[in-house]
């Protein structure tokens, strides 16, 4: 969870830097570089979420609980 919050903070910081540089650099702003960086951060965040879900399912199974059954109650 801490790592996910750190990634969220990194994404917010990147957006702040992007806005600032976009304003100050105008036409010279490397938009593509910032888009790629944001995509990399998103990929890492998705990886973190996938691993968290995988580990949670493993823990539930080890405790004798069915992760699929519990997952259905989240959205209802």
Legacy VTK file of the C-alpha trace (Angstrom):
# vtk DataFile Version 3.0
C-alpha trace
ASCII
DATASET POLYDATA
POINTS 76 float
0.000 0.000 0.000
2.834 2.402 0.764
4.396 1.747 -2.611
1.084 2.476 -4.355
0.729 5.771 -2.479
4.286 6.634 -3.456
3.463 5.984 -7.110
0.359 8.165 -6.859
2.464 10.942 -5.351
5.078 10.561 -8.091
2.344 10.890 -10.729
1.014 14.052 -9.070
4.519 15.521 -8.863
5.130 14.729 -12.535
1.885 16.514 -13.447
2.952 19.549 -11.413
6.355 19.699 -13.078
4.727 19.233 -16.480
2.311 22.122 -15.924
5.100 24.379 -14.715
7.451 23.581 -17.561
4.690 23.729 -20.163
3.959 27.280 -18.993
7.568 28.451 -18.886
8.952 26.663 -21.953
5.976 27.047 -24.284
6.994 25.639 -27.674
10.162 23.946 -26.435
8.351 21.727 -23.936
9.119 18.005 -24.499
5.511 16.798 -24.292
6.288 13.329 -25.651
8.895 12.706 -22.942
6.415 13.596 -20.210
3.701 11.431 -21.767
6.105 8.485 -21.834
7.083 9.065 -18.211
3.417 9.160 -17.186
2.800 5.911 -19.085
5.710 4.260 -17.264
4.330 5.377 -13.905
0.907 4.012 -14.856
2.459 0.675 -15.829
4.229 0.436 -12.467
1.023 1.352 -10.616
-0.878 -1.360 -12.505
1.859 -3.861 -11.669
1.600 -2.945 -7.985
-2.183 -3.384 -8.040
-1.928 -6.755 -9.789
0.611 -8.030 -7.289
-1.459 -6.780 -4.358
-4.504 -8.648 -5.682
-2.460 -11.787 -6.273
-0.999 -11.725 -2.775
-4.358 -10.982 -1.181
-5.898 -13.979 -2.973
-3.016 -16.163 -1.827
-3.462 -15.067 1.794
-7.214 -15.654 1.661
-6.741 -19.105 0.140
-4.192 -19.985 2.813
-6.802 -19.023 5.399
-9.407 -21.235 3.768
-11.426 -18.430 2.183
-12.485 -18.232 -1.462
-11.181 -14.942 -2.937
-13.719 -15.101 -5.788
-16.628 -15.268 -3.388
-15.358 -12.347 -1.328
-14.601 -10.301 -4.445
-18.238 -10.315 -5.532
-19.315 -8.586 -2.342
-17.045 -5.579 -3.005
-19.197 -4.165 -5.813
-22.585 -4.990 -4.346
LINES 1 77
76 0 1 2 3 4 5 6 7 8 9 10 11 12 13 14 15 16 17 18 19 20 21 22 23 24 25 26 27 28 29 30 31 32 33 34 35 36 37 38 39 40 41 42 43 44 45 46 47 48 49 50 51 52 53 54 55 56 57 58 59 60 61 62 63 64 65 66 67 68 69 70 71 72 73 74 75
